[in-house]
Amino acid sequence: MDVLVKGKPFLEWNVKRILVYVVLFTLILSQPAEAVDERYPVGHPDQGLPHPDFVLTPYHEDPNHVLNRVFQTSFLVTTTPAEVGLALPREHRDPAEFFQKSWYFAVRPGNPADQKLFGGDTRHLSRDGFESGEATSFAQALAAADGEVVRILKNRPELAVMFQHDLLRIAERLMETGRNPDLLKPIVAAIRRVALSPDQLSNLPSTYVLGLASKCFNSDIPSDLLRVEPPFDGPYLELLRNSTGVFDASKTLAWSRVFVAWPTSRKDLIDFLSGRLKADRIEVPVGTASVLVQGVVAVDDRGRPHATPIAFDVRVKWLANRDPMSVENRTTTRDGIQIQAYELRRMSLRQGDYGRLFRALHDDDQAMFRDYGALKHTTLAAQCAVCHRLHEVPDANLGGFITLEPSTEARPATTGLERLRLAEREVQQFLVKLRRVTGTGL
């Protein structure tokens, strides 16, 4: 006689429960590699760094496809940083004691124990060069990116542009570091093979518009912010400026546009930009906001640069307060400036998953940064605060908006095309240098 469990035979009850577990376990095992988180989550010791078990497929659904191999070999690297920021949670004990003045500068030398996997589907290129075996694999993958592979890639012009941009950035990095000179000619050849016509480039979609329409951005920014001829005429005013090397397109191979919104009126911002008010060191008011957008400058099939609507980097910044620096000041810089950054995900672009087209970055997300010198492993917040902060700067009145410094000669844009044309000219300078180094042009 069967033992009853809540009115059911014991054997029948257990068999059904076991079957449920088997089905659940089978479903877990059948999940695609993409079901693994792409990056370590919030609160993890390596928050924001790429997960080694996640299979990146930015340019083809097959992880082993040659286009993916080119990307994986170049944008994923296991390496040791030259410096490690003490802003990493594991590098300091008491946050209240740590988040005082100069916390963003605090670093220590890297050592072999700091070796980690960096990069991935991000704007950051964490690689300075290739070891011998890596260089061989990379060259073989480049050579295989030809014929039918290229034809299929060009059927997705937006992916062809991103793939070419990746190659251009690798070439620029190798030229800067002086490493792997033998790879430059194969890279140039691949850049030329995937180049699109001017007509194809002019018909690319705007990833900024796609991301905004799909609610990728948790920020109140206008959908027509990047409009040209005439430029956007809402609360945000595009500012032309003398940029630092960080936004020099001969190095970034990208265009950049900056927009600023005053909390009172557009006219008050224009008045501020006049020399009369800047001489009085008037404070930028709390509530002032800015938007920085960077996008791809592609090279067409005739070797000419074109600024495209493929935006890959959107950063929204606002002055939240002017309270003292403290762990209790819950802003990016810990002294009143908040920054929200978004990065284009190549995989989502390929998949048409526009709801995840841009990845929102967290202040404590980690990455390998190289904008200001040696490779440094630190948090996004620490890297941002190096330039954007209120403490220990002579122009705290500007509220961290370095675009408004007198030396930048900030002035309103007239057409919205100015920064795009400037980026094209600067990329042309890079192409001339690349031609001189390799003896071959695009």
ZAMARGU-4260 file (C-alpha; in steps of 0.2 Angstrom, whole numbers, plus 5000, padded with zeros to 4 digits):
<rodrens>
0) 5000/5000/5000 | 5007/5017/4995 | 5011/5030/5008 | 5000/5045/5004 | 5008/5063/5004
5) 4994/5076/5005 | 4982/5063/4997 | 4994/5057/4983 | 5004/5041/4982 | 5022/5045/4988
10) 5030/5037/4972 | 5019/5047/4960 | 5022/5063/4970 | 5041/5061/4969 | 5042/5056/4951
15) 5033/5072/4946 | 5044/5083/4957 | 5060/5074/4949 | 5053/5077/4932 | 5051/5096/4935
20) 5069/5097/4941 | 5075/5088/4926 | 5065/5099/4914 | 5072/5115/4923 | 5090/5108/4923
25) 5088/5104/4904 | 5082/5122/4901 | 5097/5129/4910 | 5109/5118/4900 | 5101/5123/4884
30) 5103/5141/4886 | 5114/5149/4873 | 5131/5156/4878 | 5124/5174/4877 | 5113/5169/4892
35) 5129/5171/4903 | 5130/5189/4909 | 5142/5199/4897 | 5150/5208/4912 | 5152/5205/4930
40) 5137/5213/4939 | 5135/5227/4952 | 5143/5222/4968 | 5155/5210/4961 | 5174/5213/4965
45) 5177/5214/4946 | 5161/5224/4942 | 5159/5229/4924 | 5174/5219/4918 | 5170/5206/4904
50) 5165/5189/4910 | 5177/5176/4903 | 5163/5163/4899 | 5153/5175/4889 | 5155/5172/4870
55) 5156/5188/4860 | 5147/5188/4843 | 5147/5206/4838 | 5148/5203/4819 | 5141/5186/4816
60) 5130/5173/4825 | 5144/5160/4824 | 5156/5164/4838 | 5170/5156/4828 | 5166/5167/4812
65) 5182/5176/4806 | 5175/5193/4809 | 5172/5188/4827 | 5189/5181/4828 | 5196/5198/4822
70) 5187/5207/4836 | 5190/5195/4850 | 5209/5194/4846 | 5210/5213/4847 | 5197/5220/4859
75) 5199/5206/4872 | 5215/5205/4881 | 5222/5197/4897 | 5235/5209/4903 | 5242/5218/4918
80) 5239/5236/4921 | 5253/5248/4923 | 5243/5256/4937 | 5228/5251/4949 | 5216/5264/4955
85) 5213/5264/4974 | 5195/5269/4970 | 5192/5250/4966 | 5182/5244/4982 | 5194/5231/4986
90) 5209/5243/4986 | 5202/5254/5001 | 5194/5250/5017 | 5184/5264/5024 | 5174/5273/5010
95) 5171/5288/5022 | 5190/5290/5025 | 5194/5287/5006 | 5182/5298/4997 | 5191/5314/5003
100) 5202/5326/4992 | 5212/5318/4978 | 5204/5301/4979 | 5203/5300/4960 | 5222/5302/4959
105) 5226/5288/4971 | 5235/5273/4962 | 5248/5260/4965 | 5259/5251/4953 | 5251/5236/4945
110) 5259/5218/4948 | 5257/5201/4940 | 5243/5197/4953 | 5232/5211/4945 | 5232/5202/4928
115) 5214/5201/4922 | 5203/5200/4906 | 5199/5218/4899 | 5190/5225/4885 | 5176/5217/4876
120) 5161/5225/4867 | 5166/5243/4873 | 5173/5258/4866 | 5189/5255/4876 | 5204/5247/4867
125) 5214/5239/4881 | 5227/5232/4870 | 5244/5241/4866 | 5251/5227/4855 | 5251/5208/4851
130) 5262/5195/4857 | 5270/5184/4843 | 5256/5170/4844 | 5242/5183/4845 | 5249/5193/4830
135) 5249/5177/4819 | 5231/5173/4824 | 5226/5191/4820 | 5235/5191/4804 | 5227/5175/4798
140) 5210/5181/4803 | 5212/5197/4794 | 5217/5188/4778 | 5202/5177/4779 | 5191/5193/4780
145) 5189/5193/4761 | 5177/5188/4747 | 5161/5181/4753 | 5164/5186/4771 | 5166/5204/4766
150) 5151/5204/4754 | 5139/5197/4768 | 5146/5210/4780 | 5142/5224/4768 | 5124/5219/4767
155) 5124/5226/4785 | 5132/5243/4782 | 5131/5248/4800 | 5141/5233/4805 | 5154/5236/4791
160) 5157/5253/4797 | 5159/5247/4815 | 5171/5234/4810 | 5181/5246/4799 | 5182/5258/4814
165) 5188/5244/4825 | 5202/5241/4813 | 5206/5259/4811 | 5208/5261/4830 | 5220/5246/4831
170) 5231/5253/4817 | 5231/5270/4826 | 5236/5261/4843 | 5250/5251/4835 | 5257/5266/4826
175) 5257/5275/4843 | 5265/5261/4853 | 5277/5256/4839 | 5272/5238/4841 | 5269/5225/4827
180) 5273/5236/4812 | 5271/5221/4801 | 5252/5220/4805 | 5249/5238/4798 | 5248/5233/4779
185) 5236/5218/4782 | 5225/5230/4793 | 5225/5243/4779 | 5221/5230/4766 | 5206/5224/4777
190) 5200/5242/4780 | 5200/5245/4761 | 5190/5229/4758 | 5176/5233/4770 | 5175/5251/4764
195) 5157/5257/4759 | 5153/5269/4745 | 5148/5287/4750 | 5130/5283/4746 | 5129/5269/4758
200) 5137/5279/4771 | 5125/5293/4769 | 5110/5281/4771 | 5116/5274/4788 | 5104/5274/4803
205) 5107/5285/4818 | 5111/5274/4832 | 5107/5289/4844 | 5089/5290/4837 | 5087/5271/4838
210) 5093/5270/4856 | 5082/5285/4862 | 5067/5278/4853 | 5070/5261/4862 | 5072/5270/4879
215) 5090/5265/4881 | 5094/5281/4889 | 5088/5285/4907 | 5090/5304/4903 | 5079/5317/4897
220) 5088/5321/4881 | 5080/5327/4864 | 5078/5315/4850 | 5084/5328/4837 | 5099/5334/4847
225) 5111/5330/4833 | 5101/5339/4820 | 5111/5349/4807 | 5106/5363/4795 | 5098/5370/4805
230) 5105/5364/4822 | 5095/5359/4837 | 5086/5375/4844 | 5079/5369/4860 | 5087/5371/4878
235) 5103/5363/4873 | 5116/5373/4864 | 5130/5365/4854 | 5146/5373/4858 | 5161/5373/4847
240) 5177/5373/4856 | 5196/5370/4856 | 5197/5352/4861 | 5210/5343/4871 | 5219/5328/4863
245) 5206/5317/4871 | 5194/5322/4857 | 5207/5324/4843 | 5199/5314/4829 | 5217/5310/4822
250) 5218/5299/4837 | 5200/5294/4841 | 5195/5292/4823 | 5178/5299/4829 | 5168/5315/4829
255) 5163/5323/4845 | 5149/5336/4849 | 5145/5344/4865 | 5129/5352/4870 | 5125/5362/4886
260) 5109/5367/4894 | 5107/5381/4907 | 5094/5378/4920 | 5087/5396/4917 | 5087/5400/4899
265) 5097/5398/4883 | 5100/5416/4882 | 5108/5416/4900 | 5120/5403/4893 | 5124/5414/4878
270) 5127/5429/4890 | 5139/5418/4900 | 5149/5414/4885 | 5152/5432/4882 | 5169/5438/4889
275) 5160/5451/4900 | 5153/5438/4912 | 5167/5425/4911 | 5179/5439/4917 | 5168/5441/4933
280) 5170/5422/4937 | 5151/5420/4938 | 5147/5403/4945 | 5139/5390/4933 | 5122/5387/4942
285) 5117/5370/4949 | 5106/5361/4937 | 5117/5365/4922 | 5118/5349/4911 | 5128/5344/4896
290) 5128/5330/4883 | 5143/5323/4874 | 5141/5312/4859 | 5155/5303/4850 | 5152/5294/4833
295) 5162/5285/4820 | 5171/5293/4806 | 5172/5280/4792 | 5183/5279/4777 | 5174/5277/4760
300) 5179/5266/4745 | 5189/5280/4738 | 5199/5283/4754 | 5190/5298/4760 | 5183/5301/4778
305) 5165/5303/4781 | 5157/5307/4798 | 5143/5294/4800 | 5127/5294/4811 | 5134/5279/4820
310) 5136/5286/4838 | 5144/5274/4850 | 5147/5285/4866 | 5134/5296/4875 | 5138/5305/4891
315) 5126/5315/4901 | 5133/5326/4914 | 5124/5338/4927 | 5129/5349/4942 | 5118/5341/4955
320) 5125/5351/4970 | 5140/5361/4977 | 5140/5352/4994 | 5157/5346/5002 | 5166/5331/4995
325) 5161/5316/5005 | 5155/5298/5004 | 5138/5305/5008 | 5138/5316/4992 | 5130/5302/4981
330) 5137/5309/4965 | 5150/5303/4952 | 5164/5314/4959 | 5158/5314/4977 | 5157/5333/4976
335) 5142/5337/4966 | 5145/5332/4948 | 5134/5317/4941 | 5139/5308/4925 | 5129/5295/4916
340) 5138/5286/4902 | 5131/5275/4888 | 5141/5264/4876 | 5135/5256/4860 | 5134/5237/4860
345) 5139/5230/4844 | 5130/5213/4847 | 5114/5222/4850 | 5117/5232/4833 | 5119/5216/4824
350) 5104/5207/4832 | 5092/5222/4830 | 5090/5222/4849 | 5088/5241/4850 | 5081/5240/4868
355) 5099/5235/4873 | 5108/5245/4860 | 5117/5256/4873 | 5124/5249/4889 | 5121/5261/4904
360) 5137/5262/4914 | 5138/5263/4933 | 5150/5274/4943 | 5159/5259/4950 | 5160/5250/4934
365) 5178/5245/4931 | 5189/5246/4915 | 5206/5248/4908 | 5208/5267/4904 | 5221/5275/4893
370) 5215/5292/4889 | 5228/5300/4900 | 5244/5290/4898 | 5248/5272/4905 | 5235/5258/4905
375) 5226/5260/4922 | 5213/5249/4930 | 5201/5259/4939 | 5182/5264/4941 | 5173/5275/4929
380) 5170/5288/4943 | 5188/5289/4947 | 5193/5292/4928 | 5179/5305/4926 | 5184/5315/4941
385) 5202/5317/4935 | 5195/5331/4924 | 5177/5334/4930 | 5177/5340/4948 | 5174/5355/4960
390) 5189/5353/4972 | 5207/5356/4969 | 5204/5366/4953 | 5206/5384/4949 | 5190/5386/4940
395) 5177/5378/4952 | 5165/5391/4947 | 5163/5382/4931 | 5155/5367/4940 | 5166/5354/4931
400) 5161/5360/4914 | 5178/5362/4906 | 5171/5365/4889 | 5167/5383/4897 | 5185/5387/4901
405) 5191/5403/4893 | 5205/5393/4884 | 5192/5383/4874 | 5185/5398/4866 | 5168/5390/4867
410) 5155/5398/4855 | 5138/5392/4848 | 5138/5381/4833 | 5130/5389/4817 | 5125/5374/4807
415) 5129/5358/4817 | 5141/5352/4804 | 5156/5361/4811 | 5163/5347/4822 | 5159/5334/4809
420) 5169/5342/4796 | 5183/5345/4808 | 5183/5327/4813 | 5184/5322/4794 | 5199/5334/4792
425) 5208/5327/4807 | 5205/5309/4802 | 5213/5314/4785 | 5228/5318/4794 | 5229/5301/4802
430) 5226/5293/4785 | 5241/5303/4778 | 5252/5297/4792 | 5246/5279/4790 | 5250/5280/4771
435) 5268/5287/4775 | 5271/5273/4788 | 5264/5258/4777 | 5269/5265/4760 | 5251/5261/4754
440) 5235/5271/4755 | 5217/5268/4757
</rodrens>
